[in-house]
Amino acid sequence: MEYGLVGAKLGHSFSPELHRAIGGYEYGLTELTEAELAPFFRARAFRGVNVTIPYKSAVIPLLDEVSPEARRIGAVNTVVNRGGRLFGYNTDYDGMRYLLERTGIDLFGRRVLILGSGGTSLTALALAHDLGAAQIRRVSRTPRGADMISYAEAAEAGAETDVLIDTTSVGMYPNCEGEPVDLDDFPHLAGVVGAVYRPLRSTLVERARERGTPAAGGLSMLVAQGVRASEYFRDVTYPAALCERLCRETELAKSHLILVGMPGAGKSTVGARLARRLGRPFFDTDEEVKKRAGCDIPTLFATRGEAYFRDLEAEVVRDIALNNVGAVIATGGGVPLREDNRLALRRTGRVLWLSRPLDSIRPTADRPLARDREALARRYAEREPIYRRMADEIIPVGRTPDDTVATICEVLL
């Protein structure tokens, strides 16, 4: 292996694709147990590797030289083999700084709470000091040292916290539901960032966004640290614009494109054509519900009731959203009514509301809650505000499905 990533669990990693985009080279994934870590580095059978959870501190004694910055931080995430000697660096520092800048979060004079006690928390600690934070505390389940507090103490100090930096793996795929803290305990936040990038935004980050707080997941941190690591690997300097271009391209490629809107808005037809045009997988939540139920939706309503249908629908939404990357997803008209559905979708992609005037939507018998004009009008009044709040983009439905696809591509690309 010339270049790659080592860590304990790497199945969710986007790094191979990222490094191919950065420099056109192959980048492998090597999962190591704690006992295998030292033999791997003694063998020195690589040119450059990144190091991730849980080995960013454990790798330091195995290296010949460590940069002053990485030594100060106490964590290494990039190792370069130069003539048989191993040099360690911390490019997470560059990545986290870029993440904060790109999200518009300034730490100067702010009270910062760092969630977690691993290697990435040490990076956040050093960066917060360097950026002039007025107060910095790390939060751990087992606090040790003057700068660390418990999660219970963090909740008590929530009203005096300005910025949360989440370096934990809570909410990371495949266990995406958890949150390390309750945002209700932090009423005055000016920003929230997290290191998790699959899903694109952890539950904590997405809830912060819903409140209007500047917040972002770790994808741009991953990209920026990867660009800096590649510069070390290959002893080159890339153009300054590369990082932002790769962030935009990677975000779009890894984001689901999620179509919401009323029954009859054309989500299924538009979604299938959009997926073909962009070369993405396509999922229709109504079709998946039918497969799992073994019958059509009117029959499911008649035999099991709406509550059963909605629970099955939520299961389908969660599974599609979390177990796939970069798909086009056409949703049933009622999917956005449930908070858990909205959260599962918004964590993983961009929501496009296919907006079609009520008077141009025709009721049909295969939609139990919109089978006549009166029922359709009630559904529209109930759902239109929810679609509007949920949407990242509002897409007017065109004269033909291809017109709508063209509008979406113009907005996104």
C-alpha positions as CSV (number, residue, x, y, z in Angstrom):
1,M,0.0,0.0,0.0
2,E,1.4,3.4,-1.0
3,Y,-1.2,5.6,0.6
4,G,-4.2,4.8,2.9
5,L,-6.0,5.0,6.2
6,V,-5.5,3.0,9.3
7,G,-7.9,2.7,12.2
8,A,-10.2,0.3,14.1
9,K,-13.3,0.6,12.0
10,L,-13.2,2.1,8.5
11,G,-16.3,0.8,6.6
12,H,-17.9,4.2,6.5
13,S,-14.9,6.1,5.2
14,F,-15.1,8.4,2.2
15,S,-11.3,8.9,2.1
16,P,-10.4,6.6,-0.9
17,E,-12.7,8.7,-3.2
18,L,-11.4,11.9,-1.7
19,H,-7.8,11.1,-2.3
20,R,-8.4,10.0,-5.8
21,A,-10.1,13.4,-6.4
22,I,-7.2,15.2,-4.8
23,G,-4.2,13.5,-6.5
24,G,-5.4,10.7,-8.7
25,Y,-3.7,8.0,-6.6
26,E,-5.1,4.8,-5.0
27,Y,-5.8,5.0,-1.3
28,G,-6.5,1.9,0.8
29,L,-8.2,1.1,4.0
30,T,-6.5,-1.0,6.7
31,E,-8.4,-1.9,9.9
32,L,-6.0,-2.7,12.7
33,T,-6.5,-4.1,16.2
34,E,-4.5,-2.5,19.0
35,A,-2.0,-5.5,18.9
36,E,-1.5,-5.0,15.1
37,L,-0.7,-1.3,15.3
38,A,3.0,-1.4,16.3
39,P,3.9,-4.2,13.8
40,F,2.2,-2.3,11.0
41,F,4.3,0.8,11.6
42,R,7.5,-1.2,12.2
43,A,7.0,-2.8,8.8
44,R,7.0,0.7,7.2
45,A,5.4,-0.7,4.0
46,F,3.8,2.5,2.9
47,R,4.6,6.0,1.7
48,G,2.0,7.9,3.6
49,V,-1.0,7.0,5.8
50,N,-3.7,8.8,7.7
51,V,-4.5,7.6,11.2
52,T,-8.0,7.7,12.7
53,I,-9.9,6.5,15.8
54,P,-8.6,5.2,18.2
55,Y,-4.9,5.5,17.4
56,K,-4.1,9.2,17.0
57,S,-2.2,9.3,20.3
58,A,-1.1,5.7,20.4
59,V,0.8,6.1,17.2
60,I,3.2,8.8,18.5
61,P,5.7,6.5,20.2
62,L,6.0,4.4,17.0
63,L,7.3,7.4,15.0
64,D,10.9,8.7,14.4
65,E,9.9,12.4,14.3
66,V,6.7,14.3,15.2
67,S,6.1,17.9,14.1
68,P,6.1,20.5,16.9
69,E,2.4,21.2,16.3
70,A,1.4,17.5,16.6
71,R,3.6,17.1,19.6
72,R,1.9,20.1,21.3
73,I,-1.5,18.7,20.4
74,G,-0.7,15.2,21.5
75,A,-2.2,13.6,18.4
76,V,-1.0,12.5,15.0
77,N,-3.3,11.7,12.0
78,T,-0.8,11.8,9.1
79,V,2.4,9.7,8.9
80,V,4.9,10.0,6.0
81,N,7.6,7.5,5.3
82,R,10.7,9.3,4.1
83,G,13.6,6.9,3.4
84,G,12.4,4.5,6.1
85,R,12.0,7.2,8.7
86,L,8.4,7.9,9.9
87,F,7.3,11.6,10.3
88,G,4.1,12.4,12.1
89,Y,1.8,15.5,11.5
90,N,-1.6,16.7,12.6
91,T,-3.7,17.8,9.6
92,D,-6.9,17.6,11.6
93,Y,-5.9,21.0,12.9
94,D,-6.0,22.5,9.4
95,G,-9.3,20.6,8.7
96,M,-11.0,21.8,11.9
97,R,-9.9,25.4,11.3
98,Y,-11.3,25.3,7.8
99,L,-14.6,23.8,9.1
100,L,-15.0,26.6,11.5
101,E,-14.2,29.3,9.0
102,R,-16.4,27.8,6.3
103,T,-19.3,27.7,8.8
104,G,-18.8,31.3,9.9
105,I,-17.9,30.5,13.5
106,D,-15.4,32.7,15.2
107,L,-14.0,31.4,18.5
108,F,-12.3,34.6,19.6
109,G,-13.6,35.7,23.0
110,R,-16.1,32.8,23.0
111,R,-16.7,30.2,25.7
112,V,-16.1,26.9,24.0
113,L,-17.2,23.4,25.1
114,I,-15.4,20.4,23.4
115,L,-17.3,17.2,23.6
116,G,-15.1,14.1,23.9
117,S,-11.7,13.3,25.2
118,G,-10.0,11.5,22.3
119,G,-7.3,12.6,19.8
120,T,-9.6,15.0,17.9
121,S,-10.6,16.7,21.1
122,L,-6.9,17.5,21.7
123,T,-6.8,19.1,18.2
124,A,-9.9,21.2,19.0
125,L,-8.3,22.2,22.4
126,A,-5.2,23.5,20.7
127,L,-7.1,25.2,17.9
128,A,-9.5,27.0,20.4
129,H,-6.5,28.3,22.3
130,D,-4.8,29.5,19.1
131,L,-8.0,31.2,17.9
132,G,-8.4,33.2,21.2
133,A,-11.3,31.5,22.9
134,A,-12.0,33.1,26.3
135,Q,-12.8,29.8,28.0
136,I,-12.2,26.2,26.9
137,R,-13.4,23.0,28.6
138,R,-13.5,19.4,27.4
139,V,-16.4,17.1,28.4
140,S,-15.8,13.5,29.2
141,R,-17.7,10.6,30.8
142,T,-14.6,10.2,33.0
143,P,-13.2,13.7,33.4
144,R,-9.5,14.0,34.4
145,G,-7.6,17.2,34.7
146,A,-8.4,20.9,35.3
147,D,-9.8,21.5,31.8
148,M,-12.3,18.6,31.8
149,I,-15.8,18.3,33.2
150,S,-18.5,15.7,33.2
151,Y,-21.6,15.8,31.0
152,A,-23.7,16.7,34.0
153,E,-21.5,19.7,34.7
154,A,-21.7,20.6,31.0
155,A,-25.5,20.7,31.1
156,E,-25.3,23.0,34.2
157,A,-22.9,25.3,32.4
158,G,-24.9,25.3,29.2
159,A,-26.3,28.8,29.5
160,E,-22.6,30.0,29.6
161,T,-21.5,28.2,26.5
162,D,-21.2,29.9,23.1
163,V,-19.8,27.2,20.8
164,L,-20.0,23.4,20.9
165,I,-17.3,21.3,19.1
166,D,-18.4,17.7,19.1
167,T,-15.4,15.4,18.6
168,T,-17.3,12.2,19.8
169,S,-18.5,9.5,17.5
170,V,-22.1,9.8,18.9
171,G,-24.5,9.8,16.0
172,M,-22.1,8.3,13.5
173,Y,-23.2,5.6,11.1
174,P,-24.7,3.0,11.7
175,N,-25.8,4.3,15.1
176,C,-27.1,7.6,14.0
177,E,-29.8,8.4,16.5
178,G,-27.8,9.5,19.6
179,E,-26.9,13.0,20.8
180,P,-24.0,13.6,23.3
181,V,-25.9,16.5,24.9
182,D,-29.3,18.0,24.9
183,L,-29.4,21.4,23.1
184,D,-32.2,22.6,25.4
185,D,-29.4,23.0,28.0
186,F,-27.5,25.4,25.6
187,P,-29.8,28.4,24.9
188,H,-27.2,30.9,23.6
189,L,-25.2,29.0,21.1
190,A,-23.4,30.9,18.4
191,G,-22.2,27.8,16.6
192,V,-22.0,23.9,16.6
193,V,-19.6,21.8,14.6
194,G,-19.0,18.1,14.7
195,A,-16.4,15.7,13.3
196,V,-18.9,13.1,12.1
197,Y,-19.4,13.1,8.3
198,R,-21.6,10.0,7.9
199,P,-24.4,10.9,8.1
200,L,-23.4,14.3,6.6
201,R,-24.8,15.9,9.8
202,S,-25.1,14.2,13.1
203,T,-28.4,14.5,15.0
204,L,-26.8,17.2,17.2
205,V,-25.7,19.3,14.3
206,E,-29.0,18.9,12.4
207,R,-31.0,20.0,15.5
208,A,-28.8,23.0,15.8
209,R,-29.4,23.9,12.2
210,E,-33.2,23.6,12.8
211,R,-32.9,26.2,15.5
212,G,-31.1,28.6,13.2
213,T,-27.7,28.2,14.8
214,P,-24.7,28.1,12.4
215,A,-23.7,24.4,12.4
216,A,-22.0,21.9,10.2
217,G,-20.8,18.3,10.1
218,G,-17.3,17.1,9.5
219,L,-17.2,16.6,5.7
220,S,-15.4,19.9,5.0
221,M,-12.9,19.1,7.9
222,L,-12.3,15.7,6.2
223,V,-11.7,17.3,2.8
224,A,-9.4,20.1,4.2
225,Q,-7.3,17.7,6.3
226,G,-7.1,15.3,3.3
227,V,-5.7,18.0,1.0
228,R,-3.1,19.0,3.6
229,A,-2.2,15.3,4.2
230,S,-1.8,14.8,0.5
231,E,0.6,17.7,0.4
232,Y,2.7,16.0,3.0
233,F,2.4,12.6,1.2
234,R,3.6,14.0,-2.1
235,D,5.7,17.0,-1.1
236,V,3.6,19.3,-3.1
237,T,1.4,22.5,-2.6
238,Y,-2.0,22.5,-4.2
239,P,-3.8,25.6,-5.4
240,A,-5.7,27.4,-2.6
241,A,-9.1,27.0,-4.5
242,L,-8.8,23.2,-4.6
243,C,-10.2,22.7,-1.1
244,E,-13.4,24.7,-1.6
245,R,-14.0,23.1,-5.0
246,L,-13.6,19.6,-3.5
247,C,-15.9,20.5,-0.6
248,R,-18.7,21.6,-2.9
249,E,-18.3,18.6,-5.2
250,T,-18.0,16.1,-2.3
251,E,-21.0,17.5,-0.5
252,L,-23.2,17.3,-3.6
253,A,-22.0,13.8,-4.5
254,K,-22.6,12.4,-1.0
255,S,-25.9,14.2,-0.4
256,H,-29.2,12.5,-1.1
257,L,-31.4,14.6,-3.3
258,I,-34.8,14.3,-1.5
259,L,-38.0,15.1,-3.3
260,V,-40.9,16.2,-1.1
261,G,-44.3,17.5,-2.1
262,M,-48.0,16.7,-2.5
263,P,-49.3,13.5,-4.1
264,G,-49.5,14.3,-7.8
265,A,-46.6,16.7,-7.8
266,G,-44.6,14.2,-10.0
267,K,-42.0,13.2,-7.4
268,S,-41.7,9.6,-8.7
269,T,-41.4,10.4,-12.3
270,V,-39.1,13.4,-11.8
271,G,-37.0,11.4,-9.3
272,A,-36.4,8.5,-11.7
273,R,-35.4,10.8,-14.6
274,L,-33.2,12.9,-12.3
275,A,-31.4,9.8,-11.1
276,R,-30.8,8.6,-14.6
277,R,-29.5,11.9,-15.7
278,L,-27.1,12.2,-12.7
279,G,-26.2,8.5,-12.6
280,R,-27.5,8.1,-9.1
281,P,-29.4,5.3,-7.4
282,F,-33.2,5.9,-7.1
283,F,-35.6,5.1,-4.3
284,D,-39.3,5.6,-4.1
285,T,-40.6,5.3,-0.5
286,D,-44.1,4.4,-1.6
287,E,-42.8,1.6,-3.8
288,E,-40.6,0.3,-1.0
289,V,-43.5,0.3,1.5
290,K,-45.5,-1.7,-1.0
291,K,-42.7,-4.3,-1.3
292,R,-42.4,-4.7,2.5
293,A,-46.2,-4.8,3.1
294,G,-46.8,-7.2,0.2
295,C,-49.8,-5.1,-1.0
296,D,-50.7,-1.7,-2.4
297,I,-51.2,1.3,-0.1
298,P,-55.0,1.5,-0.2
299,T,-55.2,-2.2,0.8
300,L,-52.6,-1.5,3.6
301,F,-54.7,1.4,4.9
302,A,-57.9,-0.7,4.8
303,T,-56.4,-3.8,6.5
304,R,-53.8,-2.4,8.9
305,G,-54.8,1.3,9.3
306,E,-52.9,4.6,8.9
307,A,-50.8,4.3,12.1
308,Y,-49.3,1.0,10.9
309,F,-48.6,2.5,7.4
310,R,-46.9,5.6,8.9
311,D,-44.7,3.4,11.1
312,L,-43.7,1.2,8.2
313,E,-43.1,4.3,6.1
314,A,-40.8,5.7,8.8
315,E,-38.8,2.5,8.9
316,V,-38.4,2.6,5.1
317,V,-37.3,6.3,5.2
318,R,-34.7,5.6,7.9
319,D,-33.3,2.6,6.1
320,I,-33.0,4.2,2.7
321,A,-31.6,7.5,4.1
322,L,-29.0,6.0,6.4
323,N,-27.8,2.9,4.4
324,N,-27.2,4.7,1.1
325,V,-25.2,7.7,0.0
326,G,-25.9,10.1,-2.8
327,A,-29.3,8.7,-3.9
328,V,-32.3,10.4,-5.4
329,I,-35.3,9.7,-3.0
330,A,-38.9,10.4,-3.9
331,T,-41.0,10.5,-0.7
332,G,-44.6,9.9,0.0
333,G,-46.6,13.1,0.4
334,G,-47.0,12.5,4.2
335,V,-43.4,11.6,5.0
336,P,-42.5,15.1,6.2
337,L,-45.3,15.2,8.8
338,R,-43.2,13.1,11.2
339,E,-40.2,14.7,13.0
340,D,-38.2,11.5,12.9
341,N,-38.6,11.4,9.1
342,R,-37.6,15.0,8.7
343,L,-34.5,14.4,10.8
344,A,-33.5,11.2,9.0
345,L,-33.7,12.9,5.7
346,R,-32.2,16.3,6.5
347,R,-29.2,14.6,8.2
348,T,-28.3,12.9,4.9
349,G,-29.1,15.2,2.1
350,R,-30.7,18.2,0.4
351,V,-34.5,18.5,0.4
352,L,-36.2,19.7,-2.8
353,W,-39.8,20.7,-2.5
354,L,-41.6,20.1,-5.8
355,S,-44.1,23.0,-5.5
356,R,-47.2,22.6,-7.6
357,P,-50.3,24.7,-7.3
358,L,-53.2,23.0,-5.7
359,D,-55.6,23.6,-8.6
360,S,-53.2,21.7,-11.0
361,I,-53.2,18.5,-8.8
362,R,-55.7,15.9,-9.6
363,P,-57.1,13.6,-6.8
364,T,-56.8,9.9,-7.5
365,A,-58.3,6.8,-5.9
366,D,-54.9,5.2,-5.2
367,R,-54.1,7.9,-2.6
368,P,-56.3,7.2,0.5
369,L,-55.9,10.6,2.0
370,A,-56.3,12.6,-1.2
371,R,-58.9,10.7,-3.2
372,D,-61.2,13.7,-3.8
373,R,-60.8,17.5,-4.2
374,E,-61.9,18.3,-0.7
375,A,-59.5,15.8,0.9
376,L,-56.7,17.1,-1.3
377,A,-57.3,20.7,-0.2
378,R,-57.2,19.7,3.5
379,R,-53.9,17.8,2.9
380,Y,-52.4,20.8,1.1
381,A,-53.3,23.3,3.8
382,E,-51.8,20.9,6.4
383,R,-48.6,20.1,4.5
384,E,-47.6,23.2,2.6
385,P,-46.0,25.0,5.6
386,I,-44.1,21.8,6.6
387,Y,-42.7,21.4,3.0
388,R,-41.7,25.0,3.0
389,R,-39.8,24.9,6.3
390,M,-38.1,21.6,5.4
391,A,-37.0,22.5,2.0
392,D,-33.4,23.6,1.1
393,E,-34.7,24.5,-2.4
394,I,-38.2,25.2,-3.7
395,I,-38.5,23.8,-7.2
396,P,-41.6,24.9,-9.2
397,V,-43.0,22.0,-11.1
398,G,-42.5,22.5,-14.8
399,R,-44.7,21.9,-17.8
400,T,-43.1,18.4,-18.2
401,P,-41.1,16.2,-15.9
402,D,-38.0,16.9,-18.0
403,D,-38.5,20.6,-17.5
404,T,-38.5,20.0,-13.7
405,V,-35.4,17.9,-13.9
406,A,-33.7,20.7,-15.9
407,T,-34.6,23.2,-13.2
408,I,-33.2,21.0,-10.5
409,C,-30.0,20.5,-12.3
410,E,-29.7,24.3,-12.9
411,V,-30.2,25.0,-9.2
412,L,-27.8,22.2,-8.0
413,L,-25.1,22.3,-10.6
